[in-house]
């Protein structure tokens, strides 16, 4: 296409800036969460798959990912929900409620999706399984399989427990680290 | 340019046989001819180099370098992007005439954009929703096509866009959950329309135009199924695909594409192959009775239905135009979708009639090509027609619903036909040769 340099260059600069802006705003949003967010610890069960672009990660299956909602609920599978969180006496995260509307008075909530709903007839409520947006923890490629092995060992030992430490602020979440018995996962490779 | 020729030219000028102008024109002609292939070669090398380099960057990023802290990683994630952008700006400002620079720099930039997003995702453990990732990547890179004039980026965009469509569309197609249609596929593809138009207008005989046709034709085949309804009656989808292949076939036979070689006419090749594949699949009685037991009209609710109607209308119009602009007889193959739909919507259990008519129809198509090959004295077309019969025969050989005696007769007739048709055509050729010699 015969566009003159006068048009091409400024347009390219705008496109180029957009190419910077997208990753930059990804950073900015998450840095804000790391600064302002509250820390939650989620008990986990990891395994290791691959994303073609981002690399090796361990999938975190959270122990506390079920919320009880009344039978008369109007939630659907794949729907976006806001999960309200609070720490229990042992210092681990627990779901204190789920809403379809974004809370305005609190900051300790995370935007998630409904994985599935299971209905038990002997109960007044329905179990809602939640798909957290922080269930992938990226690691250096040769460490991810080892991390999974380390986890399996910890799992066989009933005295050990694994958890993800996550900063949460106004719906967004950033995973800081994974711990096995209060030791960061990376410390097992040193 | 070779030296003896230059010397000869000088000699001819000196002897006043040709003028200085003519000598210059001859020199220029040979120089241009010499430059053309090497330019093409350089272009291919430049593009391949950029693709390898860019993919290498993506893979290196995916390794996830623990030795760097978060700050260093963040800087590094922008580094390939910054380098690629700098090369692109240099190309826009200084290398505007060089195709190698344009295509190479654009391809490299196209691949560094996802690398930087991936690295940020890695640093902050951003949940990798692949379809959103692909969509962001495409929206940030589609302008490069127009700014750098890059056909390779345009082809890569179509490929990635197809991947996106598959991610969105086929993800939950076979479950009864909510169906997601890849509407963004259509919208982003429309953004490529001006570029495609430019390619067609500027150089419709060029390799890039043919490559676009191939990639687009394959992409549509892949994506069409995503517009069907999830958990519905999948037999209707065959009708949709038959209409697409019919449209391809008629498009490949328009005056615009008709005279192209097969390798530069993807519409005719894929259309023909698709029509035959579906037609032959539906010569089996079992697929018809399955359709009867699955009667369900969920197709009305899916966009595929409306796309199909549109395709049938457009191919009807193309068939009308093609017949008007052609001296040859009406091409029966093009009307396959109409017959197929007629049989599909027929109420009741028509499994025997359906499979019988489809068998006949495949034979009709085969005969059309045998006849065409014989009229045009073209062994390739003739044997293509015979090949269709051979394939059909192979399937029927194992079809136990037909009596052995009928199968036997069909085979003997088909085999004799093979020999007879080839023999007659060769005989006619031999009789034509002495005529032309005389």
Interface residues (C-beta under 8 A of the other chain):
Chain A: X1 X3 X5 X8 X9 X11 X12 X15 X16 X18 X19 X20 X22 X23 X26 X27 X30 X51 X52 X53 X54 X55 X56 X57 X76 X77 X78 X133 X134 X135 X136 X137 X138 X139 X140 X141 X143 X174 X175 X186
Chain B: X58 X61 X62 X63 X64 X65 X66 X74 X77 X78 X81 X85 X88 X89 X92 X93 X96 X113 X114 X115 X116 X117 X118 X119 X120 X121 X122 X123 X124 X125 X126 X127 X128 X130 X133 X136 X140 X141 X143 X144 X146 X147 X149 X177 X178 X198
